[in-house]
Amino acid sequence: MQRVLVLQSAQDAIPGWQQRCLTSVHAWALAQGYDYRFLDDELFAEVPDWYLAKVRGRMAIAADLGRLQWAQRLLQNGYDWVLWFDADTLIFAPDKLTLTLQQDCLFGQEHWVQPKSPESRQWQVRKNIHNAFAGFPKDCVVLPFLIKLILSMMARVDPAHIAPQMMGPKLLSTLHNLADFDFLPEVGALSPAVLLDLQGQPESSGPLAVLCRAQPKPLVAANLCASLLDQLNPDPSMAQQQIDQAIDRLLGCSAGLRSVDDVGA
């Protein structure tokens, strides 16, 4: 039987909605018979000082490296697989998320819904490989390569031109065009437009419907993108209330999110 560890991390002052996300992943891990480990700032224990200085406090970019370093260490210490979930990832249909774990590595896939222009009510979908969920097996050849590549890229990049997703979805999506990674489209990400659509009565032409039509499989888990919370509402307390409401509605989709009809009022 494989030894599998689910790994998560968050810094201090975890908001209530994010604690709900963490709880959903922890409960799923236990139901699957997997071990679970939570890290705080330990996540950055092996991230070099020069790397931290270069990202200038943008800890999500440091976490892109830290999660890989921890996965490598834990695989060297007896685990057969390490599965990473971002702290703002919600598993809302846990009975529908079953992993085979026979690949060399595994990532999530997002269908990112955004307006075609700032004033447009028409929507476009950008498809990316993301690392809000990632899985690595023992003796994985991709894992050490990613660590080396990220360190090399960071050493050479101009600090003024480090994009937020440079070491995460942007890198993985570029590599995917060559490497054809295994991925789970059912573990996706919800853009601010989709989260806002979850507040009311989603329409057939709205961003949630556009997302559902783009999905090759029903969503069962999704990253809720804490870094973009201010796009829901400039008032932090109101934004947190809104994302709690979105979580409530997602948790009602126990069979997965396939269409706007799955989202109850």
C-alpha positions in Angstrom: 0.0 0.0 0.0 1.3 3.4 -1.0 2.2 6.0 1.7 0.6 9.2 0.7 1.0 12.6 2.4 -1.2 15.7 1.8 0.8 18.8 2.5 -0.6 22.3 3.1 0.8 25.6 4.4 -0.5 29.0 5.5 0.9 31.9 7.5 -0.6 33.5 10.6 -4.0 35.0 10.9 -5.9 32.5 8.7 -9.3 34.0 7.9 -12.4 32.0 8.6 -13.2 31.3 4.9 -9.7 30.0 4.3 -9.9 27.8 7.4 -13.0 26.2 5.8 -10.8 25.4 2.8 -8.1 23.9 4.9 -10.7 21.8 6.8 -12.2 20.5 3.6 -8.7 19.2 2.4 -7.8 17.8 5.8 -11.1 15.9 6.0 -10.7 14.5 2.4 -7.2 13.4 3.2 -8.3 11.5 6.3 -11.2 9.9 4.3 -8.7 8.7 1.7 -6.5 7.1 4.4 -3.7 9.7 3.6 -1.4 11.3 6.1 -1.7 15.1 6.5 0.8 17.7 7.5 0.4 21.5 7.9 3.3 23.9 7.8 3.4 27.6 8.8 6.5 29.6 7.9 8.5 26.3 7.9 7.5 26.2 4.3 10.3 28.6 3.5 13.0 26.8 5.5 15.1 25.8 2.5 14.3 28.8 0.2 17.6 30.6 -0.2 17.9 34.1 1.4 18.8 35.6 -2.0 15.6 34.2 -3.5 13.5 35.7 -0.7 15.3 39.0 -1.1 14.6 39.0 -4.8 10.8 38.4 -4.5 10.5 41.3 -2.1 7.9 40.0 0.2 5.8 38.3 -2.4 5.6 35.1 -0.5 3.4 33.3 -3.0 6.4 33.2 -5.4 8.6 31.9 -2.6 5.9 29.2 -1.9 6.2 28.0 -5.5 9.7 26.8 -4.6 9.1 25.9 -1.0 6.4 23.4 -1.7 8.7 21.6 -4.2 11.6 21.5 -1.7 9.3 20.0 1.0 7.8 17.5 -1.4 11.3 16.3 -2.3 12.4 16.1 1.3 9.3 14.1 2.3 9.6 11.7 -0.6 13.2 11.0 0.4 12.0 10.2 4.0 9.6 7.4 3.2 6.5 8.7 1.4 5.5 7.3 -2.0 3.5 10.3 -3.0 3.2 13.9 -1.7 0.1 15.9 -2.7 0.1 19.6 -2.3 -3.1 21.8 -2.0 -3.0 25.6 -1.6 -4.5 26.8 1.6 -7.3 28.6 -0.4 -8.3 25.5 -2.3 -11.8 24.1 -1.4 -12.7 20.4 -2.0 -16.5 20.8 -2.2 -17.4 17.4 -3.7 -15.0 15.1 -1.7 -16.7 11.8 -2.7 -16.0 12.6 -6.3 -12.3 13.3 -5.9 -10.4 10.0 -6.3 -6.8 9.9 -7.4 -5.2 7.0 -9.3 -1.6 8.0 -8.5 0.1 6.1 -11.2 1.6 9.0 -13.1 5.0 10.6 -12.9 3.5 13.8 -11.5 0.1 15.5 -11.5 -1.2 19.0 -11.5 -4.5 20.9 -11.6 -6.0 22.6 -14.6 -7.8 25.9 -14.5 -10.3 27.4 -16.9 -9.9 31.1 -16.1 -12.9 33.2 -17.0 -12.4 36.9 -17.5 -14.1 39.7 -19.5 -12.9 40.2 -23.1 -12.3 43.8 -22.3 -12.7 46.0 -19.1 -16.2 47.1 -20.2 -17.3 43.9 -21.9 -20.1 41.6 -20.8 -18.6 38.9 -23.0 -16.3 36.4 -21.5 -13.2 34.6 -22.6 -11.6 31.5 -21.1 -7.9 30.9 -20.6 -6.8 27.4 -20.0 -3.7 26.8 -17.8 -1.9 24.1 -15.8 -1.7 25.2 -12.2 0.1 24.2 -9.0 -2.6 25.0 -6.4 -2.8 21.2 -6.6 0.3 19.2 -7.4 1.3 15.6 -6.8 4.7 14.0 -6.9 5.8 10.4 -6.5 9.0 9.0 -5.2 11.8 9.1 -7.7 9.9 11.7 -9.8 12.2 13.1 -12.5 10.1 16.3 -12.9 10.4 17.4 -9.3 14.2 18.0 -9.1 14.1 19.5 -12.6 11.4 22.1 -11.5 13.5 23.0 -8.4 16.6 23.5 -10.5 14.7 25.4 -13.2 13.0 27.8 -10.7 16.3 28.6 -9.0 18.0 29.2 -12.3 15.2 31.5 -13.6 15.1 33.5 -10.3 18.8 34.0 -10.3 18.7 35.5 -13.8 15.4 37.5 -13.7 15.2 41.2 -13.2 13.4 41.7 -9.9 11.2 44.4 -11.5 9.9 41.9 -14.0 8.8 39.0 -11.7 5.2 38.2 -12.6 3.0 36.8 -9.8 2.5 33.4 -11.5 6.0 33.3 -13.1 7.1 30.2 -11.1 3.7 28.6 -11.0 1.0 28.4 -13.7 2.9 30.4 -16.3 6.0 28.1 -16.0 3.9 24.9 -15.8 1.7 25.8 -18.7 4.7 26.6 -20.9 6.4 23.3 -19.9 3.1 21.5 -20.5 3.2 22.4 -24.1 6.4 20.3 -24.4 6.0 17.7 -21.6 2.3 17.0 -21.8 1.8 16.7 -18.0 -0.9 14.6 -16.5 -3.5 17.0 -14.9 -6.9 17.0 -13.2 -9.4 19.5 -14.9 -11.8 18.7 -12.0 -9.4 20.5 -9.6 -9.6 24.0 -11.1 -9.7 27.6 -10.1 -12.4 30.2 -9.8 -11.7 33.7 -11.1 -13.2 36.8 -9.3 -15.8 37.0 -12.0 -17.0 33.5 -11.3 -17.0 34.0 -7.5 -19.1 37.1 -7.9 -21.5 35.2 -10.2 -22.0 32.8 -7.3 -23.5 35.6 -5.2 -26.8 35.8 -7.0 -28.7 33.9 -9.7 -26.1 32.8 -12.3 -27.4 33.3 -15.9 -26.8 31.0 -18.9 -24.5 33.7 -20.5 -22.7 34.6 -17.3 -19.1 33.7 -16.2 -20.2 30.6 -14.1 -22.0 29.1 -17.1 -19.1 29.9 -19.4 -16.8 28.1 -16.9 -19.1 25.0 -16.7 -19.3 24.7 -20.5 -15.5 25.0 -20.8 -14.9 22.2 -18.2 -14.2 18.8 -19.7 -15.2 17.3 -16.3 -17.3 18.6 -13.5 -15.4 20.7 -11.0 -15.1 19.0 -7.6 -12.4 21.2 -6.1 -11.2 24.7 -6.9 -8.7 27.3 -5.8 -10.5 30.4 -4.7 -7.5 32.8 -5.3 -7.1 34.6 -2.0 -4.6 37.0 -3.6 -7.4 38.5 -5.7 -10.0 38.9 -2.9 -9.9 42.7 -3.3 -11.5 42.2 -6.7 -14.7 40.9 -5.1 -15.0 43.9 -2.9 -12.6 46.7 -1.8 -13.9 46.3 1.7 -12.0 43.3 3.2 -14.8 42.3 5.6 -17.4 42.4 2.8 -15.1 40.4 0.5 -14.8 37.7 3.1 -18.5 37.6 3.6 -18.9 37.2 -0.2 -16.4 34.4 -0.5 -18.1 32.6 2.5 -21.4 32.8 0.5 -19.6 31.4 -2.5 -18.3 28.5 -0.4 -21.7 27.8 1.0 -23.1 27.4 -2.5 -20.2 25.3 -3.7 -20.6 23.0 -0.8 -24.1 22.3 -2.0 -22.7 20.8 -5.2 -21.8 17.4 -3.6 -21.9 15.7 -7.0 -19.7 18.3 -8.6 -20.3 21.5 -10.4 -21.5 20.8 -14.0 -23.9 23.6 -14.7 -25.5 26.7 -13.1 -28.4 24.4 -12.2 -26.2 22.7 -9.7 -25.9 25.9 -7.7 -28.9 26.3 -5.4 -30.3 29.8 -4.5 
